[in-house]
Amino acid sequence: MQEPDSFDLEDTGSQSGTEAEPEATRRAAGVAESSRANRGWWDRNADEYQVEHGTFLGDDRFVWGPEGLDEVEAELLGPPEELKGKDVLEIGAGAAQCSRWLAAQGARPVALDISHRQLQHALRIGGSFPLVCADAGELPFADASFDLVCSAYGALPFVADPRQVLREVRRVLRPGGRLVFSVTHPIRWAFPDEPGPEGLSVSSSYFDRTPYVEQDEDGRAVYVEHHRTLGDRVRDIASSGLRLVDLVEPEWPAWNTSEWGGWSPLRGALIPGTAIFVCERNEMGSPGRRLGGTEPHGL
């Protein structure tokens, strides 16, 4: 466990302009390679990310994804008035905007991220809650430490073993505790990551679970994303000792005219871009029990 030091505007961690552009490919990437690559990517790109998306995210809003669904409206963690006094872990917190909103409701958040630089941005914005630099697959907390765990596009899209993360979440949740996490909607993996009309035609198999990898000229991964189908996500949840209680697919609202990478009003009107899984700690079974008895082909 590491706490971030003070924010230094000169310590950008950005990539040198002389470095070659990484090669995008689809290939296998394991737990260690994915963790190392994504820690480095977010450290190098945190400044640019906060400049590009900071206004949309705000300093103290809880936004679940590019559609702009706000926890104030969604209440997926529960009514705001019931958050007071709750211990909440935010995984993949970035600059801790969601944790800052939780603190304003009277909760006691802890903001965790694998990227030291992202947490330096959390320090820059400010807040009186703990910031922890750690891997989501090895949470540095005692059993039953939290009432709620949340993650808005944090960690789970980037890890090779989501069940390890989910088992860790169950371990640190108290009985009856809730996990809510958002990820790119799995159907998006079948389409090009483009906001315009070219992003509306299927270009690959939804069932191809080969990770998306950006690698340098020596073949070392510098960024990794992992694809899970909707069924995979459900099985991951069930086998980790959690119970799925809701699956939210936010519609693109008329007020949101912005584009965020491959997310746009054009695509958002036709296909979902975000999937939000609402889970509770299952007291009836222990982690490791498999739903359906078999793994799907290709995992």
ABEGO torsion letter per residue (X at the ends): XBBBBBBBAABAGBBBAABBBBBBBBBBBBAAAAAAAAAAAAAAAAAAAAAAAAAAAEAABBBAEAAGBBAAAAGAAEBAAAABGBBBBBBGAEAGAAAAAAAAAGBBBBBBBABAAAAAAAAAAEEABBBBBBBAABBBBBBGABABBBBBGBGAAABABAAAAAAAAAAABBBGBBBBBBBBBAAAAABBBBABAAAABBABBAABABBBBBBBAAGBBABBBBBBBAAAAAAAAAAAGBBBABBBBBBBBAABABBBEABBAAAAAABBABBBBBBBBBAABBBGBBBGGBBBBGX
